[in-house]
C-alpha cells in the first residue's frame, strides 16, 4: 500500500509539472504585438486569410507564432526597451503626451519612438 | 490510508482533466498537442503552421480547438466506424506520422528511425468496419494495439505491415478482435514484412480467405495472446527465420494447408543464436502456453519446421485427418504429420497429444535426430493405413492395412507408412513419458540408431512396436512394447541391453519380444526383462533367463528381482495372438513372478504398469529354452559367456 501511495504521489508530481495551468493561447504578430485569448472552449477558425480565435482576429500573413501561456500577455503594441535603444529615439513622449528630450527625462514612464518601432520606457 | 489514496487519485484526475490540448483536425485526422509540449507554434508566410516540427498547410486545417482532451504520448488511435475511419495522432509523434484515409482504409506512413521520447509508436485500432484495412509503413519498430476492433477487408489484407522492423501486434486485455480478409493478392489476412510479436491478454480471431491466416517474412513470437485462426486457404501461421511460442492460447482450424509452418528465410541457417538475435534457422520453439491445431487437408502438417523443433514446455494438441497424396513437385507420396521437422527435434518438456487419422499419417516425423528427455509427455497416435501408388505415372493413392510384397517392392517415393513416431536420424530417449500407438506400421521407428537411457515408454502396434534400422541400445528407462502382429522390439542391427525395465509383447509365430536382425547380436548384460515371445539371436546373455510356459491374457503380474523387491507390476495385454513363452530375466539373479496382483502406486505405460502391487500368486518359472537363442542356452554364444560380456 505504501508503495502505491509513493507511486501515485510521484505521478502527481510528474503530472503537475506537465499540467501547468495554461489559461491563455497567446498570438504574436510579425510586429511583435501580442494578444492572449482565454483557452476555455476555444475554437480557432480559419476563413480565407483570417484566423479567428475567440474575440480576436488575425490576418494569417501577419501571424508569426502562438503559444500557450499562463497569463494574459496582450500588449498595446508598445514594447519595453533599454537605455541602449534610447540612442535611436526619434521622438519621446511622457504619459501626458508632452514631447520631451532625452535630457528632460526624469523618473517616470515614457513612450519612445525609433525609426522602426515604438517602445515603453521606465526611468527609475 | 484509503482516504489518502482517494485524495491522491482525485487530485490526479483533476490535474489530468485540467490539462489543455490543442486539437488540429485535418480531414479525418486529428492531431492532439498538449499545451505543455507545444512551445512556440510558428506561422510562416500565412501559409503554414508548424507545431512540434509538424508542418500543417493552413488551408488543409479543418478546425483547431483547445479542450481538455487527454493525450497519451506516442499513441496513434485509429477508429473504424462503418464505411469511414478517423485517426488521432499524439502531438509528440505528429511530425513522424502521416495518415491517409480512403473510406475505412487507413494507410500510415511513419518516418521515425529511432524511439520517440524513449518509446516506440503505438497504433491502436478500435471500432467496426466491413470494408476497411490498415497498411502500416515505417522504418522503426512499433506496436499495433487491438482495442476491440472488427476489421474486414473484402478486397485485400486486413492488416498489412510494410515496415521491416519488429512489430508487436497486441490484443488489449479483455478485448475481442476479429480480422478478416478477402480477395486480392495478399499473402495473408495479417501480413508483416518484419518480425511479428503476437501478444496481449486479449483475444484475436483471424479469418483468412485467400492464403495464410498470418504471415511474416521474418520471425513470429507469441506471448500471452489468445489467438483463434478459424480459416486459412494456406497455412494458419506462416513465417520465416524462426517461430517461438512462449505462452498464450493458440487455436488453429479450418486451414487448407499446414497449421504452423516456419521456413528458412535465407539460403543458409545461422544456427540457433543467443536470445534468437538475428537468427535464421527455420526452427520452431515451444516454451509454454496451449497450442491446439486441427488440419484436414491431404498431406498437411500441424507443425512444420524447415529447421529444428524444440519443445521445452506447454501443451500441444494436434490432430490431422487428411489422407496421403502424390506430391508432383517432389515426385513422392506424402502424408500428414502432427509434428514435422526437416531438421532435428528436441522434446524436453511439455505435454503433446498428437493424433493422425489419415492414410500414411504420423504423429511425429523428423528428418534429422530426435531427442526426448526430462519432462516430455508425449502421446502420439496414428490410425491410418499404409498409402502407396503404383508408379510415378500412376499416382492414384491406394491403401493397405498391412504390408505385402507389392508394397515392399515399391520404391520409397511411392509409399508412406503411418507411424506414431518416425525418425530418419538417431533417436535418443533419456526421460519423459511416451505413449505411441500405430495400427498398421511401427509405433516408434528410427531409420538409424535408438538409444534409451530413461523415461517411460509405451508403444503398441500391429507391426513392430519399436523398431530401429540400425542398432538399439537400452541402458535404462521403463519400456513396454506391445505388438499384436510382429516383434515387440526389433533392431535391424545389434541390440544391446544393459539396463532398464522392459516388457516386450510379440505376436505368435516367428515373432519375438526382443529381436536383433540375423547376423547381428542381441546382448543382454543388465536390466529387467519380460519378453512374451522370448528372445532371438541372443549371442550374449549375462546370467540366466527364465520363462513361464503360460500366462493369462489381461491379467496383472508382479515382477520381482532376486531380493524379492518389486521391479514393476504390469498387465499382460489381451491380444488375440500373443507368442510364447514369457521369458523373464533380471540381471540381479533369479527373478520371481506373481499373477493376479493388484496394482497401486504410480501408474505408467498408458495404464499398463504400476510401481507397487499386492496379492497375487507365485508363478512357476523354469529355465528359458528358446531355440532362437544363440548358444542354445542361458548364456551368450559366440564366445561371450553371460558373466563376461565384451563391452
Interface residues (C-beta under 8 A of the other chain):
Chain A: X1 X4 X5 X8 X9 X11 X12 X15 X16 X18 X19 X20 X21 X22 X25 X39 X41 X42 X43 X44 X45 X46 X49 X51 X59 X60 X61 X62 X63 X64 X65 X66 X67 X68
Chain B: X1 X4 X5 X8 X9 X11 X12 X15 X16 X18 X19 X20 X22 X34 X35 X36 X38 X39 X40 X41 X42 X43 X45 X46 X47 X58 X59 X61 X63 X64 X65 X66 X67
